[in-house]
Amino acid sequence: MSAAPLDGILVVAMEQAVAAPFATRQLADLGARVIKLERPGTGDFARGYDGKVDGLSSAFLWLNRGKESVELDAKSADGRRLLDALLGRADVFLHNISPSAAARLGIDSATLSTRFPRLIAGSVSGYGTRGPLADAKAYDLLVQGETGLISLTGGEDSPAKVGISIADISAGMYAYASVLAAIHHRSRTGEALPVDVSLFDSLTEWLLYPMYYTAHGGAAPRRMGASHATIAPYGPFTTGDGAQVLLAVQNEREWVRFCAEVVRMPELAEDPRFGSQERRVGNRDVLDAIIADRLAGLDRDTVLKRLDAADIASGRLNPIERLPDHEQLAGRWTRTGTQSGPVSTVLPPWAPPGIDGYGDVPGLGQHTAAVRDWLGLNASGAEGKDSP
C-alpha cells in the first residue's frame, strides 16, 4: 500500500471552535500528524457545544478525527518551552486566536517565519491581520451579516442566516487548500510561505457572483427561499401526493424539453412571457403557478420519472434526519474511536487508497505525556537528550 499523501507532515495547531479545526482535520484525513494544542483543564470550547454523541460534542467529533491532544499554556515558561520544541519539528503551524493576541505571544506568521524558516506558519482570523476590524470578534453569524450573506438568504420578508457555519467552513477550506499549496511550494523551492486566511475574505469570495450582479445591475437579487433569484423555473414544487420535488431548468434546450415532456404543455415554450431566462424570472409568479397546477395532478414518483426522462436536474427535499440513510452514502462510513466508544463517521470527499484508517477523536490532553516523551521533555519541562 502506498503512503498517505501527507505522510510525514507534522501539523501543530493552536485551535478551537470550527474554522482552523476544520482545516486541520482535512490535513489529518490525508495522513498528516496533527497535534492539537488545548487550554489545560478546559480545552477547545467546541468540546462543550453539546453532548449528543454519547456525551461527546457532535461538533468536536466532526472537527477533530485523527488528531492528538496536548494540553499547553502558551503563557507559562513550561508551555512556551513545549511549544517551541514542537515548532522546531513542525512543517505547519496554524492558529485561530486574534491577530493582536498572536503578536503578543510571538506566534504570528511574521515572527514564526523568522524564527523557524522551514515552518509554514499561518492563521485563520475573522477579518485578517490588518485593517480596522482586524481585532474585532468575528463569529460565523457576524461575518454572514457583515458580508451581506444574510441579506440574500431566507424568504422575501424574512432574511435568515445559513443553517451551517458557512463562514467558518469557507475559511477552513481556504486555509486547507493554501497549506497544501504552501507545502508543494516548499518542496519545489525550499521557501516556506505564510498562510493567513480570514473568514471575511473567504466568504466574500463566495459572494462575488451576487456582489458583481448587484454592483453592475443596480439592484440586489431577491431573496427567494429555496428558489433562485436569476433562474426560473428553479426550486421546490409540491406534487399531488403532498411531496416536494426540487427542479432546475438551466438553459433554453432544457426549457423546451421541460414544457414538452414534464408539464406536457409544449405551447409554453412559444409563450413570449417565458421566451428567455430573464423573461421567465420576470414572470416567475405566473410561471410557477402554471407549473404548480400541472404537477398537482401527479405524484412525486411520476414527476421525478418525467424529469429524469427529459434530462432535467431534480432532487427530493429531504429532512436532515434522512441523510445518514441516504443511498449515496452507502460504503462511505468508517468507525472512529472516541472516549465514549467507537462511532460511525463519514469518509472525506476524497479518500485516497494510501490511508488505512482515519484515527480517533482525542480526549483532552490524551497525548500530552507521549508528545513530551517524543520531544525529550520530562514532566517538569526539562529537556532530555533527544530534545530538538
N, C-alpha and C positions, 0 to 999 in steps of 0.2 A: 504493500500500500504506500502511495506517495505521501510526503509530508503535507500537513495542512498549510494553506497559503501563507499564514503569518507565523508559522512555527519558528521559535527562536526570537521573536519580537517581544520585548518587555514593555508593558504599558503601566505607568503609575498614575493613578487618578485620585485627586482630592475633590470628591464629587458628592452631590446629594440631589435629591428630587429627580427630575426627569431628563433634562437636555444632555448634560455630559454623561450620565449613566447610560442613556440610550446609545450614544456614540460608542462608548467603550464596550457595551455588550455586543455590538456588531463585530468589534475587533476580537473579542473573546470567542465569538462564534466561528471566526475564521482561524482560530488557533493561537492567537496571541495570549501570552500570560498577562493577565490584568490584576494588579494589586490595588485594591480599593482602600483608601485611607479614610478612616471614620473617627468622629469625635469619641473619646473614651466615655463609656457609660451610656451614651445615648445613640451614637452613630448617625447614619443617614436618616433624616426625619421622614423619608418615604417608608421606613420600616413601620411607622405608626399611622399610616394613612387609613388602614383598615385591618381586619383580621379574618378576612373571608376565606383564605386558603388554609384551613386547619390552624388558624391562629397567625398565619403569615400574611403580610400585606400583599394583595394582588398586584399592586404597582411594583413592589420590590421584587416579587417573583418575575414579573415581566422584564425588569430592567437589569437584573444582576446575575443571571445564569452564567456559570463558568468563571466567576471571579474569586479572588482571595481577599479576605477582610483583615485589615491590620488596624488596630486602634492606635491613634497618634495625635498628640497635642503639639501642633506646629509651633506654639509659643513657648514651649518648655525647652530647656537645653537638651534633654534626652530625646524629645521628639524631633528637634532640629537635627541632631546627630543621625537619627534613624532616617529622616527624610533625605539628608544629603547623601547618605550611603546608598539609598535607593536610586536617587537621581544620578549618581555616579555610574550606575549599571543600566539605567533605563534607556530605551530607544525613544519613548514618547512620554510626555507628561501633560496631562490635561486637568484643568480645574474649572469650577464654575462659581467661585466666590467673586465678589465685586472687584473691579479693577483697582480701586484705591486700597482695599484690604490686601489684594495680591501684592501690590507695590510695597506696602508696609512689611509684609512677610518676606519680601525678596523673592517671590515666586512668579513674578510677571515674566512674560516671554522675553523681554529685552534683557532683564537681569540674568535669567537662566541661560539664555543663548550665549552670553559672555562667559559665564562660569562653566558651562558644560557644552562645548562646541558641537558635540555629536548629538546632543539631545534635541529632538523635535518638541519644542515647548509650545503649549497652546492653552486656550481658554474658550469657554462658552459663556458669554455675558449677555445682559439684557439689551444694551444699546451700543456696545462696542467700547473700546478703550479710550476714546476721546469724544469730544462733543458735549453739549450742555446736559445731556441725560446720561452721561457715562456711568454715574454712580446712583442713578435712580433705581428704586426697587422695580423689578420687571417680571412679575408673574405672568403666566400664559394669558390669562384674561386681559390684563392691562395691555399687553402687546397686541392682542387681537383688536382691542379698541383703538390704540394709537395708530395702527397701520390702516384702519378703515375696514378691516375684515368683517367686523360685526355689522357694519352698515350694509353689507352685501348679503348677509345670511339671515334666514328666517322668513316669515311671511311678510306680505306687503305692509302690514300695520304693526308688525312685531319683530324688530331686529333681535337676533339671538347669537350667542357665541357658538362656535363649533363644539360639538359634543365630546371631542377628544382634545388633548393638549397639543394642538397643531403647531403653535409657535415653538414649543419645546422640541417637538419631533422634527420640525423643519431644521432647526438649528443643530440638533443632534445628527441628522443625516448629512448636513453640510460639513460638520466637524469630522465625521467619519470619513466622508469622501476626501476631504482635504488632507487628513492624516495619511490616507493611502497614497495620495499624490505626493506628499512630502517624503514618505518612505521610499517611493520609487525614485524621486529626485535625488535623495541622499545616496541611494545605491548606484546611481549613474555618475554623480558629480562629487560626492563626499560632503556636500553642503546641506546643513540641517536648517530648513526654513521654518519660521514660527507659524503657528496656525491659530489665529484669533478670529472667532466667529461670534456673531450676535443673533439673538432671537429676532430683533427688529430687522436687520438686513436680510436674514433668511426668509422671513415671512413676506417682507417687501418683494423679494424676488418672485415669490409665488403669486403676488398680487399685481404683477406688471401688466398682465393682459387687461384686467378691468381698469387699471390706472391709465394705460395708454388709450383705451376705449373712451374713458371719461375726459381725459385731457384734450383729445382731438375731436371728440364727438359733441362736447358741450354739455352732456348730461350723464350721470352715473347709470349703470344698469339697474333695472328694477329688481327689488327683492322678490323672488318667485317661489319661495319654499323649495319643493323638490323639482320644480320646473327649471327652465333655463331662460336667462334674460335675452339671449340673442339667437336662440334656435327654437323652432316650433314645427311640428309637434314634438314635445320632449317632456318627459315626466311621468307621473303616475296617473293611470286611468282605472276606474272601477268597472269590473265586469259584472255580468248578470247574477253570478253566484256570490257577490259581495267581496270577492278577492280584488287585489290591486295588482296591476301589471305595469311595469316600467318600460317605456319605449323611447327610442331616439331616432328621429329621421334627420340625417346629416346633410343630404345633398339632393339635387333635383332628380337624379335617377331613382333614388330610394323613395322620394315623394311620389313619383308616378307609380311605382310598384305598390306602395302603401295604399294608395287610392284604389287601385285595381284589384289587389289580392287580399288586403286585410279588411278594410271597411267596405270593399266592393262597391265603390262609387267612383268609377273612372272619370266621371264628369268633373269631380273636384279638381283634378289635375289641370283642367282647362279653365277653371274659375279664376278670373283676373285678380280677385281678392287674395288668392293664395299662390300667385304665379312666381314668387321668388321667396327666398328666406326672409328678407326684410318685410315683404307684404304679409307673409304668414305670421310673423311676430307682431306686426301692427294690427292684425285682425285675429289675434290669438283667442280672445274670448269667444268669438263666433266659431272659429275652427274647433276649439276644444269642445264646445257644446255639440257640434255635429258629430265629432268622434265619440264623445261620451254616449250620445244617444245610440249610435250604431253598436258600440261594444256592450251596452247594457242588455242587449238581447243575446249575448253569447257568454258561455262560461270561460273561466280562466284558461283551461287547457286548450280549448278551441282557439282562443285569441293567440296564445303562445305558439301553437302549431302554425297558424296563418303567418305570424310574424317570422317564424323560422323559415317557412317555405318561401317567403318573399325576401329573405336575407336582410331583414330589418333587425337591428340590435334591440334586444329586450332582456328583461330580467324580472325577478319576483321581488316584491317589497317585503323582505323578511325581518322579523324582530331579531335582536342580538341573541336572544335565547336559542335560536336555531343555528347560529354559526358553528358551535362545536360539532354538530352533527351534519354539517354541510357536506355533500358528497365530494366536493372538490378538495376537502381536507383529508380525505381518506389516504393513509400512508404518510401523512405529514407530521406525525406525532413522535415525540421521544419522551423517555422517562427522565425526570430531573430530581435529584436528591435535594431535600431541604431538612432543616432540623425537626420539622414536623413529620417527616417521612417522604417517600417519593410521590411526585405528582406528574401529571402529563402536561407537557408544554409543546408548543408548535415549533417545528424546524424553521430556520431562517429562510427567506425567499430563495436564496441560492445556497444549497448545501453541497459543497464540493466533496468528492469522494475521499479526500485525504483525511477527513476528520472522523475520528472514532469516538463518538460521544461528545456531549457539549458541557460537561461539568455540572457542578451543583450550585445551589444558591447558598452563599456563606452565612453562617451565624456571625453576630457582631464579635470581631476580634478573634475569630476562629483560627486564623493563621498567623497571629502576631508572633507567637513563640517560634514557629517554624521559620518564618521570614527572618527573625533576628538571628537564629542559628545559621541560616544560609548566608547572611551578611557577615557573620562572625562577631555579632554584638551580643553580649550576655544580657541578662535581665536588668542589670543596673545601668546599661547603656555603654559600658566599657567596650572597647574594640578588642576583638580576638585576632588571632594570627591570620585568619582568612579574610579579614575586613578589606574592602576595596580602598 
